[in-house]
Structures are given as C-alpha cells and as structure tokens.
C-alpha cells in the first residue's frame, strides 16, 4: 500500500468520520471502498459519427482562411 494525502472540506471530514463510525471501519477504509466502487458519470454518446450528418467537407475550421470566415461580418 502507498500513502497519499487528500484535502477535504470540514463538511467532507465530518461525513467521512460519520461513515467510518457507522460502518465500523477506518476513514481510510471508507475512502478505499469508495474508490473501488466509483463509476464515472456518463456524459452521453460522444460518437458524433452516428448522428448521420456527414455531408460536409470533413476538414477543420482551422483550415478555412480568416477572410472567408469573416465574410458577412464586416471583416
């Protein structure tokens, strides 16, 4: 095992202490269990190719000359 440090707010410290007391384990045990059970939140489908809109040139806007981008905006 390796030692690490974590900065917690007063509220988080109180919650951690209460959870450890309720579970009859150490605060480190609560943190290790939380890490093992952690699942990141899904942000939705990031595969934009599935949207079905693929008629564009496929290039990057960074490749378009600045003057062309500013057309119609008084540039």
C-alpha positions in Angstrom: 0.0 0.0 0.0 1.0 3.6 -0.6 0.3 6.6 1.5 -1.4 9.7 -0.1 -2.9 12.9 1.1 -6.3 14.4 0.3 -7.6 17.9 1.1 -11.2 17.8 2.4 -13.6 20.5 3.5 -14.9 20.5 7.0 -18.2 19.0 5.8 -16.4 16.2 4.0 -14.3 15.4 7.0 -17.4 15.2 9.2 -19.1 13.0 6.6 -16.1 10.7 6.3 -15.9 10.3 10.1 -19.6 9.6 10.3 -19.4 7.0 7.5 -16.4 5.3 9.1 -18.1 5.2 12.5 -21.4 3.9 11.0 -19.5 1.1 9.0 -17.2 0.3 11.9 -14.1 0.8 9.8 -11.3 3.3 9.4 -11.6 6.5 7.4 -9.0 5.1 5.0 -11.2 2.0 4.6 -14.2 4.2 3.6 -12.0 6.0 1.0 -10.6 2.8 -0.4 -14.1 1.3 -0.7 -15.4 4.5 -2.4 -12.6 4.4 -4.9 -13.2 0.7 -5.7 -16.9 1.3 -6.2 -16.6 4.6 -8.1 -18.1 4.8 -11.6 -17.6 8.0 -13.6 -20.7 9.7 -14.8 -21.5 9.1 -18.4 -21.7 12.3 -20.4 -23.7 10.9 -23.2 -22.8 9.4 -26.5 -19.6 11.1 -27.8 -19.6 9.2 -31.1 -20.8 12.0 -33.3 -20.4 10.0 -36.5 -23.6 8.2 -35.6 -25.7 11.4 -36.0 -25.9 10.7 -39.7 -24.8 14.2 -40.9 -21.7 13.5 -42.9 -22.1 15.7 -46.0 -19.5 18.4 -45.1 -16.0 18.6 -46.5 -14.6 16.8 -43.4 -11.9 19.5 -42.8 -11.2 21.6 -39.8 -12.5 25.2 -39.4 -8.9 26.0 -38.6 -8.1 25.3 -42.3 -10.5 27.9 -43.5 -8.8 31.3 -44.3 -9.7 34.0 -41.8 -11.1 36.3 -44.5 -13.5 33.6 -45.6 -14.7 33.1 -42.0 -15.3 36.9 -41.6 -17.4 37.3 -44.8 -20.7 38.8 -43.9 -19.5 40.1 -40.6 -18.0 43.4 -41.8 -14.5 41.9 -41.8 
